[in-house]
Amino acid sequence: MAKRLIITLSEEATEKYLKASSKIVEAEVNADCEPSGKDLLIQISPLPYDSTGYIGNTELGIAIVKIIEN
């Protein structure tokens, strides 16, 4: 059966992501540049350890990773 990987940022990580990415976009717009895309890195760790999200060198916090069957 097919499987899917579902990644969800915690509320805290989502808040940090939105804050960090909005600062980057604001700086790009103020420099008269078209806003770029953002790289979101998810470091997936084996249980019982938490997976972690990063934007650039900024650690965002916990990322919940699940594998589900369709």
N, C-alpha and C positions, 0 to 999 in steps of 0.2 A: 504494500500500500504506500502511496505517496506521502511525503512528510513536508512540513513547512517549519521554518525557523521564525519565531515571533520574538522581536526585541522591543521592549518597552522601557523608556526612561522613567525613573522615579519622579515624583513631583518636584523634589529638590533639584534633581539633575535637569529636568525640563526647564525650570526657572533659570538655572545657571546658563543653559544653552541659549535660551531666548535673550538673556541679558548680554552674553558674550557676542552672539551673532549680530544683535542690533548695534552694538558698539562698532563692530567691523563694518557693517553696511553704512552707518552714519559717517565713518571716516572716509569710506570710498566715495560716497556722494559729495561730501565736503571737498574732496580732492578732484571733483568733477570727473569721476570714474564711474563706469557702469558697475553696479554691485555684482560681485562674483558669487559663485556657489560656495558652500561651506563643506569642509571635510569633517565628518563625524566618525571618530574611531571608537569601536566597541572592543575592549579587551575581554574576551570570553575566558573565564576561569572555570576549572572543574569544581563540582560541589565538594565541600560545603562552602567554598569561597564565593564572594560576590563578583559578578562581572562589573566592569567600570566603563563609563563613557568619557570621551575626551573631545574637545574642539581645540585644535592646535596643541599647545602645551598646557592647556587648562583642563584640570580634572573636573568633570561635571558631577560625578557621583555614581550611584548604583544604576545598573542596567539589568532589567529582569529578562532572562533569556529562556525561552521554552521551545521545545520541539513538539509539534502536534501532528497527528495523523489526519489526513483529509477524510 
